[in-house]
Each structure stands twice: as structure tokens, then as C-alpha cells.
């Protein structure tokens, strides 16, 4: 996979380059009105949502942790806590997540974060040759091997993703 750059690098692309990990950079026009950043990326890049992963920060027993799950699903907080040897987890305060990672919401990458946090990648990623994660800003994703993502983040895998529930149709 060729390395591509678009202008100045982000901490994520700098970390990938420094580690010698092959990746592809993919920019797209970000709509400031969107609230589903991951689905926006999948649609804009024409990629199956099962291959595009969102980065979420959670508070697990007082420690911020990184959860990386497919954009077409949700994070199972109980499964994340169990994967990290704990009983409970809650979504992190957005301001705390931004301070810890150095990224803005919608642009948080699991790579190149300001401070290292335990990282868990949903096991479904291992069925893909490559996956897409935020490259460190809205409108920018990087494509890489899930094994390379795990190596660079010192992460683990677990079944932490859950399918989004579909609303019941009225009869």
C-alpha cells in the first residue's frame, strides 16, 4: 500500500510514518452539519461501513481507554470493561477525551494520541485486510492493516461492538 500525504501530516500520520507502517490517506469533504462522522466517511469514500471504524473514548475504572468499533454499530461498554479486566465503563467526558488525545471530536484517531491509553479494537476488524480509521481530523481517514493498528497502539481485540438496534416498524 502506497503512502499518500495531503498537505501537513497529523500526529496519526506522523506516528505511522515514524513506525514505517504502510497506510493510505483518504481526504473527503466534511459537512460541518453532520453528527455521524464515521458514516459520513463511509459514504464519502464509498467504503462498506463494516470497514470504517470509529474511535471512542471511555472511562474504565477511572482510566480513559480507546475503543475502536465499526461505524455502523455501537460500543458495548460492558464488553469493553470486561476486555480490560473491569466491571463497568462509561463514555468519557468529551472535553477529557479531547485533552487526552489532542484531537477534536469527530477527528479522534486511535493513532498518535497525546497520551497513550489502553486500546481495544473490535474483533470484526480482523476479518478485513485493511480498515479505515480517523486520520486525526474531520474529513480525513487512514487505511491500514488492523494488525498494524494493533501493533502501533499496543492494543488488543475483543468483541466490543454491537449492532445498532433497528427501530420497530409500526403495523
C-alpha positions in Angstrom: 0.0 0.0 0.0 1.5 3.3 -1.0 1.8 6.1 1.5 0.0 9.2 0.4 0.1 12.6 2.0 -2.2 15.5 1.7 -0.6 18.7 3.0 0.8 18.7 6.5 0.7 15.5 8.4 -1.3 14.8 11.5 0.0 13.2 14.7 -1.5 10.0 13.4 0.3 10.0 10.0 3.5 11.2 11.7 3.3 8.1 14.0 2.5 5.8 11.1 5.4 7.2 9.1 7.9 7.1 12.0 6.9 3.4 12.7 7.4 2.5 9.0 3.8 1.3 8.8 2.2 1.3 5.3 -1.0 3.3 5.0 -3.1 5.2 2.6 -4.5 8.6 3.4 -8.1 9.5 2.2 -9.5 13.0 2.4 -13.1 13.9 1.8 -15.3 17.0 2.1 -16.6 17.1 5.7 -20.1 18.6 6.2 -20.0 20.7 9.4 -23.7 19.9 10.0 -23.1 16.1 10.2 -23.2 14.3 13.6 -22.3 10.8 12.4 -18.7 11.4 11.4 -17.9 7.7 10.7 -20.9 7.1 8.5 -20.1 10.3 6.7 -16.6 8.9 6.0 -18.0 5.6 4.7 -20.5 7.3 2.4 -18.0 9.9 1.1 -15.3 7.3 0.5 -17.7 4.7 -1.0 -16.5 2.1 1.6 -18.6 -0.5 3.3 -19.4 0.7 6.9 -18.0 -2.6 8.2 -14.5 -1.5 7.2 -14.8 2.0 8.6 -14.1 2.2 12.4 -14.9 5.0 14.8 -12.7 5.8 17.8 -14.5 6.3 21.1 -13.0 7.2 24.4 -14.4 5.5 27.5 -13.8 5.8 31.3 -13.0 2.3 32.5 -12.4 2.2 36.3 -11.1 5.8 36.3 -8.8 5.3 33.3 -9.5 6.6 29.8 -9.5 3.8 27.2 -9.8 3.8 23.5 -12.5 1.7 21.8 -12.4 1.2 18.0 -15.6 -0.2 16.6 -17.4 -0.3 13.2 -19.3 2.9 12.4 -22.5 1.0 11.6 -22.7 -0.2 15.2 -22.3 0.9 18.8 -19.9 0.3 21.6 -20.8 -2.4 24.1 -19.5 -0.7 27.3 -19.8 -3.8 29.4 -17.8 -5.8 26.9 -15.1 -3.1 26.8 -14.9 -3.1 30.6 -14.6 -6.9 30.6 -11.9 -6.8 27.8 -9.9 -4.5 30.1 -10.5 -6.7 33.2 -13.0 -4.4 34.8 -16.8 -4.5 35.5 -18.1 -1.1 34.3 -17.3 1.5 31.7 -18.9 4.8 30.7 -18.4 7.1 27.8 -15.7 9.6 28.6 -16.4 13.3 29.1 -15.9 14.8 25.6 -13.6 17.6 26.9 -11.4 15.0 28.8 -11.2 12.9 25.6 -10.1 15.9 23.6 -7.5 16.9 26.2 -6.1 13.3 26.5 -5.9 12.6 22.7 -5.1 16.1 21.4 -7.8 15.7 18.8 -11.2 17.2 18.3 -14.4 15.2 18.5 -15.1 13.6 15.1 -11.4 13.6 14.4 -10.1 11.5 17.2 -7.7 8.9 15.8 -6.5 5.8 17.7 -3.0 6.7 16.4 -0.7 9.5 17.6 -2.6 10.4 20.7 -1.1 12.9 23.1 -1.2 10.4 25.9 -1.3 6.6 25.5 -4.5 4.9 26.6 -5.3 1.2 26.6 -6.8 0.4 23.2 -9.3 -2.3 22.3 -10.2 -3.0 18.6 -13.4 -4.8 17.8 -12.5 -8.3 16.7 -14.5 -7.9 13.5 -11.6 -5.8 12.1 -9.5 -8.9 11.9 -11.7 -10.2 9.0 -10.7 -7.3 6.9 -7.4 -6.9 5.0 -7.5 -3.2 5.7 -9.7 -0.9 7.8 -10.2 2.9 7.8 -9.9 5.0 11.0 -9.8 8.7 11.6 -6.5 10.2 10.4 -6.7 12.9 13.1 -9.1 15.5 11.7 -12.6 15.6 10.4 -12.7 14.7 6.7 -9.6 12.6 6.8 -9.2 8.8 7.3 -6.2 6.5 7.0 -6.4 2.9 5.7 -4.2 0.3 7.2 -4.0 -3.3 8.3 -5.8 -4.0 11.6 -2.7 -5.9 12.7 -0.6 -2.8 12.1 -3.1 -0.7 14.1 -2.8 -3.1 17.0 1.0 -3.1 16.8 1.3 0.7 16.9 -1.3 1.2 19.7 -0.2 -1.9 21.7 -3.9 -2.8 21.5 -5.9 -5.9 22.0 -9.0 -7.3 20.3 -12.3 -8.3 21.7 -16.0 -8.4 20.7 -16.8 -4.9 21.9 -19.1 -3.8 19.0 -22.8 -4.2 19.0 -25.2 -3.8 16.1 -27.3 -0.7 16.2 -30.9 -1.7 17.1 -33.4 -1.0 14.4 -36.5 0.9 15.3 -39.6 -1.1 15.4 -41.9 -0.5 12.4 -45.5 0.3 13.2 -48.0 -2.2 11.9 
